[in-house]
Amino acid sequence: MTEEEQEHVSDDRGQIIRKKSRLRREIEDVLQQKGISVESRITIINLDSKESFYFDDYAGAMQFMKGKKGRWYLATPGIRRD
């Protein structure tokens, strides 16, 4: 196996293909019709100013919070109203 082929194989191993089930798609469609969507990011909300910040991972959210003062709320992935 050439070096290029080995790189291609190692890259493929890191990727996980996630296929949504029929039921999950159906639930998300109903929620979308009601004005609710699935939020996959971590949300940080400033409770004083009502500002929201979104992060793809917990480490990024924690890095953002360093040195911040005031009242903050960290919301894990979930649903949100559109």
A tleap script that builds the chain and sets N, CA, C and O, in Angstrom:
source leaprc.protein.ff14SB
mol = sequence {
  NMET THR GLU GLU GLU GLN GLU HIE VAL SER
  ASP ASP ARG GLY GLN ILE ILE ARG LYS LYS
  SER ARG LEU ARG ARG GLU ILE GLU ASP VAL
  LEU GLN GLN LYS GLY ILE SER VAL GLU SER
  ARG ILE THR ILE ILE ASN LEU ASP SER LYS
  GLU SER PHE TYR PHE ASP ASP TYR ALA GLY
  ALA MET GLN PHE MET LYS GLY LYS LYS GLY
  ARG TRP TYR LEU ALA THR PRO GLY ILE ARG
  ARG CASP
}
set mol.1.N position { 0.852 -1.170 0.000 }
set mol.1.CA position { 0.000 0.000 0.000 }
set mol.1.C position { 0.903 1.241 0.000 }
set mol.1.O position { 1.853 1.327 0.779 }
set mol.2.N position { 0.595 2.199 -0.882 }
set mol.2.CA position { 1.403 3.407 -0.966 }
set mol.2.C position { 1.087 4.333 0.205 }
set mol.2.O position { 0.088 4.163 0.903 }
set mol.3.N position { 1.955 5.308 0.399 }
set mol.3.CA position { 1.753 6.255 1.500 }
set mol.3.C position { 0.453 7.033 1.310 }
set mol.3.O position { -0.260 7.308 2.276 }
set mol.4.N position { 0.148 7.387 0.060 }
set mol.4.CA position { -1.084 8.125 -0.221 }
set mol.4.C position { -2.319 7.295 0.131 }
set mol.4.O position { -3.283 7.826 0.684 }
set mol.5.N position { -2.299 6.012 -0.181 }
set mol.5.CA position { -3.417 5.129 0.158 }
set mol.5.C position { -3.567 4.989 1.660 }
set mol.5.O position { -4.687 4.949 2.168 }
set mol.6.N position { -2.438 4.913 2.388 }
set mol.6.CA position { -2.499 4.801 3.839 }
set mol.6.C position { -3.120 6.051 4.453 }
set mol.6.O position { -3.904 5.949 5.397 }
set mol.7.N position { -2.777 7.244 3.926 }
set mol.7.CA position { -3.364 8.476 4.433 }
set mol.7.C position { -4.860 8.486 4.195 }
set mol.7.O position { -5.626 8.917 5.058 }
set mol.8.N position { -5.282 8.013 3.031 }
set mol.8.CA position { -6.699 7.976 2.704 }
set mol.8.C position { -7.438 7.033 3.652 }
set mol.8.O position { -8.533 7.357 4.112 }
set mol.9.N position { -6.866 5.894 3.944 }
set mol.9.CA position { -7.491 4.922 4.838 }
set mol.9.C position { -7.595 5.492 6.241 }
set mol.9.O position { -8.640 5.369 6.880 }
set mol.10.N position { -6.521 6.120 6.736 }
set mol.10.CA position { -6.554 6.652 8.096 }
set mol.10.C position { -7.566 7.788 8.218 }
set mol.10.O position { -8.194 7.943 9.266 }
set mol.11.N position { -7.735 8.588 7.156 }
set mol.11.CA position { -8.724 9.655 7.190 }
set mol.11.C position { -10.142 9.088 7.267 }
set mol.11.O position { -10.986 9.629 7.982 }
set mol.12.N position { -10.406 8.015 6.544 }
set mol.12.CA position { -11.734 7.415 6.533 }
set mol.12.C position { -12.108 6.848 7.894 }
set mol.12.O position { -13.281 6.874 8.266 }
set mol.13.N position { -11.154 6.344 8.634 }
set mol.13.CA position { -11.448 5.740 9.931 }
set mol.13.C position { -11.952 6.764 10.934 }
set mol.13.O position { -12.724 6.424 11.830 }
set mol.14.N position { -11.522 8.025 10.795 }
set mol.14.CA position { -11.921 9.063 11.728 }
set mol.14.C position { -13.325 9.593 11.479 }
set mol.14.O position { -13.895 10.271 12.335 }
set mol.15.N position { -13.880 9.292 10.329 }
set mol.15.CA position { -15.201 9.800 9.984 }
set mol.15.C position { -16.266 8.763 10.302 }
set mol.15.O position { -16.192 7.612 9.874 }
set mol.16.N position { -17.249 9.200 11.058 }
set mol.16.CA position { -18.372 8.325 11.386 }
set mol.16.C position { -19.585 8.845 10.632 }
set mol.16.O position { -19.964 10.008 10.764 }
set mol.17.N position { -20.175 7.983 9.857 }
set mol.17.CA position { -21.354 8.370 9.098 }
set mol.17.C position { -22.571 8.154 9.978 }
set mol.17.O position { -22.835 7.043 10.439 }
set mol.18.N position { -23.313 9.239 10.205 }
set mol.18.CA position { -24.504 9.156 11.033 }
set mol.18.C position { -25.724 9.288 10.121 }
set mol.18.O position { -25.905 10.309 9.457 }
set mol.19.N position { -26.527 8.284 10.096 }
set mol.19.CA position { -27.732 8.310 9.299 }
set mol.19.C position { -28.914 8.448 10.250 }
set mol.19.O position { -29.066 7.664 11.187 }
set mol.20.N position { -29.747 9.454 9.999 }
set mol.20.CA position { -30.910 9.664 10.852 }
set mol.20.C position { -31.958 8.596 10.558 }
set mol.20.O position { -32.187 8.220 9.408 }
set mol.21.N position { -32.574 8.128 11.609 }
set mol.21.CA position { -33.632 7.133 11.446 }
set mol.21.C position { -34.883 7.809 10.880 }
set mol.21.O position { -35.019 9.031 10.935 }
set mol.22.N position { -35.762 7.022 10.354 }
set mol.22.CA position { -37.019 7.539 9.805 }
set mol.22.C position { -37.804 8.256 10.891 }
set mol.22.O position { -38.365 9.324 10.647 }
set mol.23.N position { -37.848 7.681 12.087 }
set mol.23.CA position { -38.578 8.271 13.196 }
set mol.23.C position { -37.975 9.615 13.593 }
set mol.23.O position { -38.709 10.569 13.850 }
set mol.24.N position { -36.660 9.697 13.645 }
set mol.24.CA position { -36.001 10.958 14.011 }
set mol.24.C position { -36.308 12.036 12.977 }
set mol.24.O position { -36.602 13.176 13.336 }
set mol.25.N position { -36.241 11.678 11.686 }
set mol.25.CA position { -36.567 12.649 10.636 }
set mol.25.C position { -38.009 13.125 10.769 }
set mol.25.O position { -38.299 14.310 10.603 }
set mol.26.N position { -38.913 12.188 11.070 }
set mol.26.CA position { -40.321 12.527 11.226 }
set mol.26.C position { -40.527 13.495 12.401 }
set mol.26.O position { -41.271 14.468 12.280 }
set mol.27.N position { -39.879 13.230 13.521 }
set mol.27.CA position { -39.988 14.096 14.701 }
set mol.27.C position { -39.426 15.479 14.395 }
set mol.27.O position { -40.043 16.485 14.746 }
set mol.28.N position { -38.262 15.544 13.746 }
set mol.28.CA position { -37.670 16.833 13.410 }
set mol.28.C position { -38.555 17.626 12.452 }
set mol.28.O position { -38.637 18.850 12.561 }
set mol.29.N position { -39.215 16.950 11.519 }
set mol.29.CA position { -40.127 17.622 10.590 }
set mol.29.C position { -41.316 18.227 11.343 }
set mol.29.O position { -41.708 19.362 11.073 }
set mol.30.N position { -41.888 17.477 12.280 }
set mol.30.CA position { -43.022 17.974 13.065 }
set mol.30.C position { -42.592 19.169 13.923 }
set mol.30.O position { -43.310 20.164 14.012 }
set mol.31.N position { -41.419 19.065 14.551 }
set mol.31.CA position { -40.920 20.173 15.362 }
set mol.31.C position { -40.692 21.413 14.511 }
set mol.31.O position { -40.997 22.526 14.939 }
set mol.32.N position { -40.155 21.226 13.300 }
set mol.32.CA position { -39.897 22.348 12.411 }
set mol.32.C position { -41.203 23.033 12.014 }
set mol.32.O position { -41.257 24.259 11.924 }
set mol.33.N position { -42.251 22.252 11.779 }
set mol.33.CA position { -43.550 22.819 11.438 }
set mol.33.C position { -44.097 23.663 12.587 }
set mol.33.O position { -44.835 24.620 12.351 }
set mol.34.N position { -43.746 23.323 13.819 }
set mol.34.CA position { -44.204 24.051 14.997 }
set mol.34.C position { -43.264 25.199 15.372 }
set mol.34.O position { -43.487 25.876 16.375 }
set mol.35.N position { -42.211 25.422 14.572 }
set mol.35.CA position { -41.280 26.506 14.835 }
set mol.35.C position { -40.206 26.157 15.841 }
set mol.35.O position { -39.639 27.046 16.477 }
set mol.36.N position { -39.917 24.873 15.995 }
set mol.36.CA position { -38.893 24.403 16.928 }
set mol.36.C position { -37.854 23.641 16.118 }
set mol.36.O position { -38.203 22.824 15.266 }
set mol.37.N position { -36.571 23.906 16.381 }
set mol.37.CA position { -35.538 23.186 15.660 }
set mol.37.C position { -34.538 22.561 16.627 }
set mol.37.O position { -34.420 22.980 17.779 }
set mol.38.N position { -33.828 21.564 16.143 }
set mol.38.CA position { -32.837 20.870 16.950 }
set mol.38.C position { -31.548 21.673 16.919 }
set mol.38.O position { -31.059 22.023 15.845 }
set mol.39.N position { -31.001 21.965 18.079 }
set mol.39.CA position { -29.750 22.712 18.199 }
set mol.39.C position { -28.666 21.741 18.626 }
set mol.39.O position { -28.726 21.181 19.721 }
set mol.40.N position { -27.674 21.536 17.770 }
set mol.40.CA position { -26.620 20.566 18.076 }
set mol.40.C position { -25.408 21.221 18.722 }
set mol.40.O position { -24.484 20.529 19.150 }
set mol.41.N position { -25.402 22.545 18.797 }
set mol.41.CA position { -24.268 23.248 19.382 }
set mol.41.C position { -24.517 23.557 20.859 }
set mol.41.O position { -25.649 23.504 21.338 }
set mol.42.N position { -23.442 23.878 21.559 }
set mol.42.CA position { -23.533 24.304 22.954 }
set mol.42.C position { -23.817 25.803 22.940 }
set mol.42.O position { -23.159 26.558 22.225 }
set mol.43.N position { -24.786 26.225 23.724 }
set mol.43.CA position { -25.176 27.622 23.775 }
set mol.43.C position { -24.753 28.222 25.101 }
set mol.43.O position { -24.949 27.618 26.156 }
set mol.44.N position { -24.171 29.413 25.048 }
set mol.44.CA position { -23.861 30.171 26.256 }
set mol.44.C position { -24.663 31.459 26.175 }
set mol.44.O position { -24.586 32.189 25.187 }
set mol.45.N position { -25.433 31.730 27.222 }
set mol.45.CA position { -26.317 32.887 27.244 }
set mol.45.C position { -25.907 33.810 28.384 }
set mol.45.O position { -25.724 33.368 29.518 }
set mol.46.N position { -25.765 35.093 28.073 }
set mol.46.CA position { -25.530 36.090 29.101 }
set mol.46.C position { -26.897 36.470 29.643 }
set mol.46.O position { -27.718 37.029 28.916 }
set mol.47.N position { -27.149 36.173 30.905 }
set mol.47.CA position { -28.464 36.402 31.488 }
set mol.47.C position { -28.770 37.877 31.700 }
set mol.47.O position { -29.934 38.248 31.850 }
set mol.48.N position { -27.752 38.721 31.716 }
set mol.48.CA position { -27.970 40.151 31.888 }
set mol.48.C position { -28.315 40.824 30.563 }
set mol.48.O position { -29.278 41.587 30.490 }
set mol.49.N position { -27.542 40.549 29.520 }
set mol.49.CA position { -27.743 41.205 28.221 }
set mol.49.C position { -28.574 40.383 27.235 }
set mol.49.O position { -28.967 40.887 26.183 }
set mol.50.N position { -28.842 39.124 27.572 }
set mol.50.CA position { -29.614 38.197 26.718 }
set mol.50.C position { -28.882 37.827 25.425 }
set mol.50.O position { -29.504 37.320 24.492 }
set mol.51.N position { -27.564 38.074 25.357 }
set mol.51.CA position { -26.775 37.670 24.196 }
set mol.51.C position { -26.558 36.163 24.226 }
set mol.51.O position { -26.422 35.574 25.298 }
set mol.52.N position { -26.524 35.536 23.049 }
set mol.52.CA position { -26.266 34.101 22.935 }
set mol.52.C position { -25.037 33.873 22.078 }
set mol.52.O position { -24.828 34.555 21.074 }
set mol.53.N position { -24.230 32.909 22.482 }
set mol.53.CA position { -23.046 32.518 21.742 }
set mol.53.C position { -23.093 31.012 21.558 }
set mol.53.O position { -23.476 30.287 22.477 }
set mol.54.N position { -22.708 30.529 20.375 }
set mol.54.CA position { -22.800 29.107 20.054 }
set mol.54.C position { -21.423 28.514 19.789 }
set mol.54.O position { -20.571 29.144 19.162 }
set mol.55.N position { -21.218 27.287 20.278 }
set mol.55.CA position { -19.930 26.608 20.125 }
set mol.55.C position { -20.160 25.160 19.721 }
set mol.55.O position { -21.137 24.531 20.130 }
set mol.56.N position { -19.247 24.646 18.915 }
set mol.56.CA position { -19.350 23.261 18.457 }
set mol.56.C position { -18.905 22.260 19.512 }
set mol.56.O position { -19.301 21.095 19.466 }
set mol.57.N position { -18.083 22.701 20.465 }
set mol.57.CA position { -17.627 21.770 21.494 }
set mol.57.C position { -17.511 22.469 22.848 }
set mol.57.O position { -17.455 23.696 22.933 }
set mol.58.N position { -17.476 21.665 23.886 }
set mol.58.CA position { -17.414 22.153 25.256 }
set mol.58.C position { -16.113 22.909 25.515 }
set mol.58.O position { -16.119 23.924 26.211 }
set mol.59.N position { -15.002 22.430 24.967 }
set mol.59.CA position { -13.701 23.077 25.175 }
set mol.59.C position { -13.713 24.513 24.637 }
set mol.59.O position { -13.185 25.419 25.280 }
set mol.60.N position { -14.306 24.718 23.478 }
set mol.60.CA position { -14.409 26.059 22.905 }
set mol.60.C position { -15.268 26.978 23.760 }
set mol.60.O position { -14.957 28.157 23.931 }
set mol.61.N position { -16.352 26.426 24.293 }
set mol.61.CA position { -17.231 27.205 25.162 }
set mol.61.C position { -16.510 27.616 26.440 }
set mol.61.O position { -16.642 28.754 26.892 }
set mol.62.N position { -15.755 26.701 27.019 }
set mol.62.CA position { -15.023 26.999 28.248 }
set mol.62.C position { -13.910 28.018 27.990 }
set mol.62.O position { -13.641 28.870 28.837 }
set mol.63.N position { -13.274 27.935 26.841 }
set mol.63.CA position { -12.232 28.904 26.479 }
set mol.63.C position { -12.847 30.298 26.374 }
set mol.63.O position { -12.255 31.274 26.834 }
set mol.64.N position { -14.015 30.391 25.780 }
set mol.64.CA position { -14.723 31.664 25.645 }
set mol.64.C position { -15.066 32.252 27.016 }
set mol.64.O position { -14.988 33.466 27.205 }
set mol.65.N position { -15.442 31.405 27.965 }
set mol.65.CA position { -15.893 31.863 29.279 }
set mol.65.C position { -14.762 32.366 30.176 }
set mol.65.O position { -15.032 33.056 31.159 }
set mol.66.N position { -13.525 32.047 29.871 }
set mol.66.CA position { -12.407 32.481 30.715 }
set mol.66.C position { -12.400 33.996 30.852 }
set mol.66.O position { -12.376 34.726 29.860 }
set mol.67.N position { -12.421 34.454 32.097 }
set mol.67.CA position { -12.341 35.875 32.383 }
set mol.67.C position { -13.642 36.640 32.250 }
set mol.67.O position { -13.668 37.848 32.490 }
set mol.68.N position { -14.720 35.975 31.875 }
set mol.68.CA position { -16.009 36.651 31.730 }
set mol.68.C position { -16.620 36.869 33.115 }
set mol.68.O position { -16.519 36.014 33.994 }
set mol.69.N position { -17.244 38.011 33.287 }
set mol.69.CA position { -17.934 38.327 34.541 }
set mol.69.C position { -19.421 38.413 34.258 }
set mol.69.O position { -19.835 38.547 33.107 }
set mol.70.N position { -20.209 38.336 35.289 }
set mol.70.CA position { -21.648 38.452 35.131 }
set mol.70.C position { -22.329 37.103 35.268 }
set mol.70.O position { -21.721 36.113 35.674 }
set mol.71.N position { -23.601 37.092 34.919 }
set mol.71.CA position { -24.401 35.866 35.032 }
set mol.71.C position { -24.498 35.201 33.663 }
set mol.71.O position { -25.017 35.788 32.713 }
set mol.72.N position { -24.002 33.984 33.571 }
set mol.72.CA position { -23.969 33.234 32.325 }
set mol.72.C position { -24.637 31.886 32.523 }
set mol.72.O position { -24.590 31.313 33.611 }
set mol.73.N position { -25.260 31.384 31.465 }
set mol.73.CA position { -25.900 30.068 31.492 }
set mol.73.C position { -25.370 29.254 30.321 }
set mol.73.O position { -25.352 29.732 29.187 }
set mol.74.N position { -24.942 28.038 30.587 }
set mol.74.CA position { -24.457 27.126 29.554 }
set mol.74.C position { -25.541 26.089 29.293 }
set mol.74.O position { -25.925 25.341 30.193 }
set mol.75.N position { -26.023 26.048 28.075 }
set mol.75.CA position { -27.083 25.102 27.702 }
set mol.75.C position { -26.480 24.039 26.778 }
set mol.75.O position { -25.830 24.355 25.782 }
set mol.76.N position { -26.706 22.814 27.122 }
set mol.76.CA position { -26.227 21.714 26.291 }
set mol.76.C position { -27.108 21.615 25.040 }
set mol.76.O position { -28.172 22.231 24.976 }
set mol.77.N position { -26.664 20.841 24.050 }
set mol.77.CA position { -27.478 20.703 22.841 }
set mol.77.C position { -28.899 20.263 23.166 }
set mol.77.O position { -29.120 19.461 24.074 }
set mol.78.N position { -29.829 20.779 22.437 }
set mol.78.CA position { -31.235 20.448 22.678 }
set mol.78.C position { -32.113 21.053 21.599 }
set mol.78.O position { -31.780 20.985 20.416 }
set mol.79.N position { -33.230 21.643 21.995 }
set mol.79.CA position { -34.130 22.253 21.017 }
set mol.79.C position { -34.229 23.745 21.298 }
set mol.79.O position { -33.964 24.213 22.405 }
set mol.80.N position { -34.619 24.474 20.258 }
set mol.80.CA position { -34.806 25.917 20.408 }
set mol.80.C position { -35.966 26.361 19.554 }
set mol.80.O position { -36.266 25.745 18.532 }
set mol.81.N position { -36.616 27.420 19.966 }
set mol.81.CA position { -37.714 27.999 19.192 }
set mol.81.C position { -37.147 28.921 18.136 }
set mol.81.O position { -36.233 29.699 18.408 }
set mol.82.N position { -37.691 28.837 16.921 }
set mol.82.CA position { -37.237 29.704 15.823 }
set mol.82.C position { -37.992 31.004 15.819 }
set mol.82.O position { -37.747 31.858 14.967 }
savepdb mol mol.pdb
quit
